[in-house]
């Protein structure tokens, strides 16, 4: 190694350390410096082993760090959580389902990251010849770089495995830094938590059970007093008839549907899942029974129910096609059962999902448990359009274009309310013994809207309703947690 190369290696290390200042949440100190430098050196040596271009490899390592920081900061802005190792399993989904991921990065960071990557590749290809860093022979030089990188990675894993973590991604990232926290989580993620087995009540009767996980559903009137009071008129009416309703504590903000989903279906609190809390549908594949997680659908299936999931999106998303049979579901009805005419906006409408639920209920001679995951109100909201007149119709006073995203959300929220009215109307007339659970998986991803209104409440809303009990004395709202809702659903059959 020449003095010039050593100089640029030191400058790159210094640059890498200072790049951490761009990362959110901010760090109070230097973090796990040794781990950080080992990761960057491993990235450099791996790139060098593949290309034998010294300066290109330095740039590659920094570009990789920059990309990770850009993605992390976008996640923190929308979801209020730092990037974690489990998120890397979602990268392939970002390629297959780009609309759900890439718009959240923002044009500036996406363009900046692309320019940095293309620029480093161009410079390396046009202006840098292969080096001889470890040996004059090309294959020995590459082999030495890769072997040293492997040794450093082994050391890095050993050091990372010893670091204590809180599993609060923001706290751990602030303490250790972004790259070190990713390495620490990766090295410890195989630790399977010891779960307290969950059992579900045996039902004396077998009414149809319907659970609707309504995309991003919450009472948005808490967000802004100028939102029209009649926005959720059917939800309000049903709350006066419900056996239980109120705010719902959920384990995510703005996304991560699968966390609320798994909590509802298993009765397990997200905080009890260890490293599985970040992406439980993938983490517990092949381990639902052995982990003691339990399953509402499996319990109902043993009692003679046919268990159906309806979700108007590809079943491969979040790898649901692998875990849902393990959770006890007999059938998964996905996007292939819907058509383009069923859309409202970019996704299948809540109305179409409602009609499919009614079709399943009306055509079955077996008691059903239907778990529906709606999609209509899924972001990114800023890719949809709305007129000023339509926007103002949701508010009691004039608004500006700054509220477009909120108005788009309210448009879909109103459609969810209409779905609730249509479904409960059918149940009242045709299946009054059926019990319905309705809840939101998380609040929508609208960082600018929350910031301007200083809104910090992560709770969504829920209700448990049956036509047979609709005329009983109204209950008081009860704040609940999503993992307890399945129990409340079963209790309402008594």
C-alpha positions, 0 to 999 in steps of 0.5 A, a space after each residue: 500500500 502506498 502512502 497516497 492510498 493510506 492517506 485516502 483510506 484514512 480520509 475515507 474513514 474520517 468521512 464515514 464517521 462524519 456521515 453518521 452525523 446525517 443519520 437520524 435519530 441523532 447520536 449523543 456520542 461516537 457510538 460503537 466506533 470499532 464496529 463501525 470501522 470494521 464494517 466499513 473496512 469489510 465493505 471496502 475489502 469486499 469491493 476491492 476483492 471483486 474489482 481490484 480498484 482501490 479508489 472505487 472500492 473506497 467510494 463503494 463503501 461510502 456509497 453503501 453507507 450513504 444509501 443506508 443512511 438515506 433509507 434510514 432517514 426516510 423511515 424515521 421521517 415517515 415511521 418514527 423508527 430507525 432502520 433495522 436488520 429485519 428491513 433488509 428482507 423487504 428490499 426485494 419487495 421494494 423492487 417488486 412493489 416499488 410504489 409502496 416503498 420508493 416514493 417515501 425516499 423523496 426526490 432529493 435523496 434518491 437523485 443524490 444517491 443515484 448520482 453518487 453510485 453512478 459517478 463512482 462506477 463511471 470514475 472507476 471504469 474510465 479512470 482507474 486501473 486495477 491495483 496490486 494492494 496485497 500481491 502482484 498476481 491478480 487472483 492472489 490479490 483478490 483472494 487476500 482481500 476477500 479472506 481478510 474481509 471474511 476474518 473481519 466479518 467474523 470478528 465483527 459478528 463476535 463483537 456485535 453478539 456481545 453488545 446489550 440491546 434494548 430492542 428499541 431501534 431508536 435508542 440502540 441506534 442512537 447509542 451504537 450508530 446505524 451500521 453497528 446497530 444493524 450488525 448487532 441486530 443481525 448477529 443476535 436475531 437468531 435468538 428465539 424468544 420464549 413466548 407464553 403459550 396463548 389459548 383461545 376460548 372454546 365457543 358454546 355456539 359457533 356464530 360467524 366471526 368477521 375481523 376487519 383490519 382496516 388500513 390506517 383506520 383511526 378517528 382522524 377528528 382527533 387530529 384536527 377539530 376542523 374535520 367534519 364531525 359526520 366523517 365517521 357517522 356510521 362508526 359513531 353510531 355503531 360505537 353506541 351499539 358496540 360491546 366494546 370500543 375505544 382507542 387501540 394501542 398498536 405496535 407501529 406508526 405509519 406502516 408495518 401492518 404485519 405487526 398488528 396483524 400478527 398480534 391480533 391473530 396470535 394474541 401475542 404482544 409485539 414487545 414479547 416477540 424478541 427480534 421477531 417484533 420487527 417482521 413477525 410474519 417472516 420471523 415466525 415462519 415454521 415456528 408458530 406452533 413450536 414457539 407457543 405463539 398460538 393462533 386464533 384461526 387454528 383454534 377456531 378451525 379445531 372447533 369446526 370453523 372454515 378460516 379465510 383471509 381476504 386481502 386484495 394484494 399479492 399473497 406473497 407480500 410479507 410472505 403471507 403465503 408461507 405463514 398463513 397456512 401455518 396460522 390455520 387458515 384454509 384459504 387466502 383470497 388475494 388480488 387475483 380474485 379482484 379486478 381493475 374495476 374494483 379499484 378506488 384510487 390505486 388499490 382495491 376498494 373497501 367496497 369490493 372487499 366488503 362485497 367479497 366478505 358478504 359473498 363468502 358469508 352468504 354462500 357458506 354452510 359452515 361457520 366462518 372466521 373471515 379475517 380481512 385486511 383492506 388496502 384502499 387507504 394505503 399510502 403513499 397518499 401524495 401520489 394521488 390527486 384531489 381537487 380543492 372543492 373535494 378537499 374542502 368538503 371534508 373540513 368545516 373551514 377553508 383549507 390549503 393545498 398543504 392539507 391535500 394528503 390529509 384530505 386524500 386520507 379522509 376520502 378513503 376513511 369515509 369509504 371505510 365508514 361506508 364499508 362498515 355501514 354496508 357490512 353491518 347492515 347485511 349482518 343485521 338483516 341476514 346474520 344477526 348472530 355474527 360478531 364483527 371486530 373492526 380496527 386500524 392497524 396503524 395511523 397513516 404515514 403523513 409526517 408533515 400533517 402530524 408535524 404542523 398539528 403537533 400530533 403524537 398519538 399512535 393509537 388507532 380505534 376499534 369496535 366489537 359489534 354484533 346485531 344481537 347485542 346492538 340494542 343493549 345499554 351502550 358501553 363506555 369506551 375502553 382503551 385496549 391493545 391489539 393483542 387482546 382483541 381476539 379475546 374480546 371478539 370471542 367474549 362477544 359470542 357469549 
